[in-house]
């Protein structure tokens, strides 16, 4: 992330680089299951969107 990013969180679980430039108040998450880029104030809406997915995640943890 560039130094001018404010209140931005990046989680990268992939083996490819992810670059964030000049972004504020964002969540950026990359994983084998997909990529999420969201304003922090709207991130709670992810539950509404993923409930419509029919396929199982490509990666999941189980006990």
C-alpha positions in Angstrom: 0.0 0.0 0.0 1.1 3.5 -0.7 1.7 5.8 2.3 -1.2 8.0 1.3 -3.8 5.2 2.0 -5.8 6.1 5.1 -7.8 3.6 7.2 -7.4 0.9 4.6 -6.9 -2.8 5.4 -5.4 -5.3 2.9 -5.5 -9.1 3.4 -3.8 -11.1 0.7 -3.8 -14.9 0.7 -2.7 -15.2 -2.9 0.8 -15.6 -4.3 0.3 -12.6 -6.6 1.0 -9.0 -5.6 -1.9 -6.7 -4.7 -1.3 -2.9 -4.9 -3.4 -0.3 -3.3 -2.7 3.4 -4.1 -4.3 6.4 -2.6 -7.4 4.6 -1.2 -9.2 5.6 2.0 -11.6 3.7 4.2 -11.4 0.4 2.3 -11.2 -3.3 2.9 -9.3 -5.3 0.3 -9.2 -9.1 0.7 -7.9 -11.6 -1.8 -8.2 -15.4 -1.4 -8.6 -18.5 -3.6 -12.4 -18.1 -3.1 -12.5 -14.6 -4.6 -11.6 -10.9 -4.2 -13.4 -8.4 -2.1 -13.0 -4.6 -2.4 -15.4 -2.7 -0.1 -15.9 0.6 1.6 -15.7 -0.1 5.3 -19.1 1.3 5.9 -20.7 -1.1 3.4 -18.7 -4.2 4.3 -21.6 -5.6 6.4 -23.6 -6.1 3.2 -21.3 -9.0 2.2 -23.5 -11.5 4.0 -26.5 -10.6 1.9 -24.5 -11.1 -1.3 -22.8 -14.4 -0.5 -25.9 -16.2 0.7 -26.9 -16.4 -3.0 -23.8 -18.4 -4.0 -24.5 -22.0 -4.8 -21.0 -23.3 -5.0 -18.9 -24.3 -2.0 -15.8 -22.3 -1.3 -12.6 -23.6 -3.0 -10.9 -23.4 0.4 -12.4 -23.9 3.8 -11.1 -24.9 7.3 -12.6 -27.8 9.2 -12.0 -29.4 12.6 
